[in-house]
């Protein structure tokens, strides 16, 4: 970065948010991308818009006490970062994972601003969660935790204010418990959460949306560069909701998905992953990916290994932040991988992205590539407002359109600002402009 204003601003962000490296990483990437934009349009500096953008509008942090199955009191921390509401109500998921602290929620909330803007739908950026670990907890414990979490969160959210959804550790079960508690506390049946069950206001295709959207985006990126999913070997990290539906759509588009992982290790099945087995293990039994061998003893399980060592044409990281470092990126390149698209949030380190870009690997950044989940959440909000629901085909068609547009808008913005082919810059710029221009209209506020 050469622009002195942006360099100084980044230093201030780091000093003001000490000990939050993930947030620094997310801000640094965006500020770098904005360099050509501010050089051309000094108004974004003079108006203070960028300075306002890197400071959350509101950070809510609260105690979440609950009682476990042994009658013992447990205390977790809850967060909601209402980052930016320039273009719509705060929107973004809740993450329940032991690694959650303010810095993780701030990085996710910041990313969400640009991602949500890219969808073209009227949603601002927010994120929340807790350091609660749902792994190994009974349904009753998860319910008591969710009810306690919502008892506080309900004071800060609303269908036109802030609409949370799921993320890592928060799926249909958790959304159900939280929606039930919200309804009970407020005596209101409104679309205050998305990712709801189909019997109480959920949208068809929301479950599939992030994984499907990732593949629609990747398909368009491949097509635009004379390549395709057909006949390609794909490695996907993770085995949760995003990974499962990315596997399904990539397979439908003609690829063979040969590997999936979890935090303990990875499986390789050269015939193509058997998704019914994975769904049963993860969605029904809430088990570990190594149980895949009970269904397919001929497959391979590598305990503690890194899934990026598996040779592939296309890599879709769908697990968590910074899961691809420089070494893994080099391995992928050496093995002939020609495209990477991010289903998780910020799964590639800056060094890894650099390796991909230097080696001509097509790279679809998270903000653009995984926006299908939140886009379909916004479609769920529209259906809730209408008190009406669309068919699976209608929602899926809108999702596909949105992802194709995100690809082209990002590619176009990159080209306009002299960075043709750099979708990282293009997505940041295209996402930024809509939010920044709205903030300009509001003045200092
Ligand atoms: N957690 C998802 C994301 O990272 C979805 C958020 C939502 O649906 O609001 O975008």
Boltz pocket constraint, residues with backbone or C-beta under 6 A from the ligand:
constraints:
  - pocket:
      binder: B
      contacts: [[A, 91], [A, 92], [A, 93], [A, 94], [A, 163], [A, 164], [A, 165], [A, 166], [A, 167], [A, 168], [A, 194], [A, 345], [A, 370], [A, 371], [A, 373], [A, 374], [A, 375], [A, 377]]
      max_distance: 6.0
